Amino acid sequence: MFQVRHSNERPFGQLVTSAVLGAVILALLLNSGALLLVAREYRLLGAWADEPQPLATAGLQALRSEVLLQMTFAVVVWITLLSCAVTLVWFRRRDFASQQTLRDVKTLAYNILASVDQGVITSDLDSTITGVNSAAIRLLGIGSDCVGQRLSQVCPLGLALEQESQQLAQRQLPIRDRDLTLHRDGRSLRYRADAHFLNDSAGQPLGCVFLLRDVTERVLLEERMARMERFISLGTLASGLHHELKNPLTALSLHIQLLDERLRGRSPTESPDDLLSVLKTEICRLNGVLEGFRSFASLQRLHLQPLDVPAVLDESLRLISPQAANQGVQIQFSRPETELPLVPLDSQKFQQAVLNLLINALEAMPGGGTLSLRTGLETDRLSVEVSDTGSGIPAELQEKMFKPYFSTKTQGTGMGLALTEKLIGQHGGQVGFESGPQGTTFRITLPLEPPRDEA
């Protein structure tokens, strides 16, 4: 499955080790023969020296001492050569055991990667495939001979993977949950890909590893569920709209009847100005309801551009600062220690979503408090948090907070949070909150890359 390019270093090293071991054994044999000859000469010299009428002279004794010294050196060399031979044999066995362990580990890795249902593809820094498992072969419909070819040459999806590897090298951050589409056999197959760096033991990059999951059925199910949710939301929206329109229409009908009576002279002492004021108020209320419905129901295309998020947050805080000062609310803005990257966002819609959260936070602290705004970077997502020190949201109301026309205030249309969730969702982000007696924190998370349908 995963091919490894072997160099000639290991066979050459084995050849050298074997040659050295052979030389040591040969030297050991030769030295053993020399040691036997020296020992024989030493015994002969000793026999001559022990004769009844010794022939030995001072020179013969010196020769015997020299032979004894040579024999001692020969013994030392013999022991050294024997130690070297034993050591070389031990290292050779260790090397053999290490190679066997490596083969076992490779076999285990092969079996593990072959058993997973995710496609695994590895490539070097030049986007050349160095390994592929059976799941990737099945998912992409490619052959096992693709190893050694460039990603873009294997299949149409390979070009997208090659582009992802280039982005990975530029950003130096892992890529997660990237949606890719492959058209094959008249079908549109949807894959979700992750990309990570492969590093050697010194931490130097060797290439990339891609993990592919077939999410075609899951995406189809999600799309069907999204359509059902839209139908349910439409029913909820229609019900809320009916409720919001019915009250002002009832008030309009009643006051028009009263105005008609006054104008006909049935109550000549009363002025119609107060009735006209009520009519104007209710008409404005109706207009606000319809505008909120239009903003929520319309799905306008985003105008994405690289945005300096802290600058937009500064501008949003400037807009609410007069209201905060009147309420006695202190504003705290926690900036990240490192500079944030530019994020592709629709400036107007992003600021509208943030302003909705800031205004909600102010309305939660009518008697003063602290409004905290924080932004930061979490792996491959940007986060923005808006916190207040109000009394919190009751637990029984928390699940209704993002529903259209739901509000805990007497004023307003109840569309602020629903519209915020919709605007952030268009950017591929999410909105959540945590609430307790000490206050509430709303949290926006946004991807650093634009959604595929908006890119």
RARADA-V416565 format. One record per pair of residues at least 24 apart in sequence whose ideal C-beta (glycine too) atoms are under 6 Angstrom apart, sorted by the first residue. I is the first residue (numbers start at 1). GAP is how many residues later the second one is. D is the distance in Angstrom with one decimal. If there is no record, write none. Layout:
I;GAP;D + I;GAP;D
//
This chain:
1;109;5.3 + 1;132;5.6 + 2;129;3.2 + 3;144;5.1 + 21;67;4.5 + 24;57;5.6 + 24;60;5.0 + 24;61;4.9 + 25;60;6.0 + 27;54;5.4 + 28;53;4.3 + 31;46;5.4 + 31;47;5.1 + 34;40;5.9 + 35;39;4.4 + 35;43;6.0 + 38;32;5.5 + 38;33;4.5 + 38;36;5.8 + 41;26;5.5 + 42;25;4.9 + 42;29;6.0 + 118;93;5.3 + 118;95;5.5 + 119;93;3.5 + 121;89;4.5 + 122;87;5.0 + 123;28;6.0 + 123;84;5.0 + 123;85;5.3 + 124;83;4.1 + 125;82;5.5 + 127;24;4.9 + 127;35;4.6 + 127;38;5.5 + 139;73;5.7 + 139;75;5.7 + 141;43;5.9 + 157;25;4.6 + 161;49;5.7 + 164;31;5.1 + 165;43;4.6 + 168;27;5.0 + 168;40;5.9 + 173;207;5.8 + 179;273;5.7 + 189;27;5.2 + 190;25;5.3 + 190;26;4.6 + 190;29;4.6 + 237;167;5.1 + 240;164;5.3 + 240;165;3.1 + 241;52;5.8 + 244;45;4.6 + 244;161;5.9 + 248;34;4.2 + 248;37;4.9 + 248;38;5.1 + 251;31;5.0 + 252;30;5.1 + 255;24;5.6 + 288;125;5.8 + 289;124;5.8 + 292;121;4.3 + 292;123;4.0 + 295;124;5.9 + 296;119;5.7 + 296;123;5.5 + 302;44;4.2 + 302;124;5.9 + 302;152;5.1 + 303;43;5.2 + 304;40;4.4 + 304;42;5.9 + 304;146;5.4 + 304;150;6.0 + 306;36;3.7 + 306;38;6.0 + 307;36;5.5 + 307;38;4.3 + 307;40;5.7 + 309;31;5.9 + 309;34;5.8 + 310;25;6.0 + 312;39;5.5 + 316;35;5.7 + 316;38;5.0 + 316;39;5.5 + 320;38;5.1 + 323;39;5.8 + 327;41;5.9 + 328;40;3.4 + 329;36;5.5 + 329;39;5.7 + 329;40;5.6 + 329;42;5.4 + 330;40;4.9 + 331;40;5.2 + 332;40;4.7 + 333;40;4.8 + 334;40;4.3 + 336;40;4.8 + 343;39;5.5 + 343;105;6.0 + 344;106;4.3 + 349;74;4.7 + 353;67;4.4 + 353;70;4.4 + 353;71;5.5 + 356;60;4.4 + 356;64;4.6 + 357;29;4.3 + 357;85;4.9 + 361;25;5.5 + 361;27;3.9 + 364;24;4.7 + 364;26;3.3 + 365;25;4.9 + 380;68;5.5 + 381;64;5.0 + 381;66;5.8 + 382;64;4.7 + 383;62;5.2 + 384;60;4.4 + 385;56;5.7 + 385;58;5.0 + 386;56;4.8 + 387;54;4.2 + 388;51;4.9 + 388;52;5.7 + 389;50;4.4 + 390;49;5.4 + 392;43;4.6 + 392;44;5.2 + 392;45;5.3 + 392;48;5.7 + 393;42;4.2 + 393;47;5.8
//
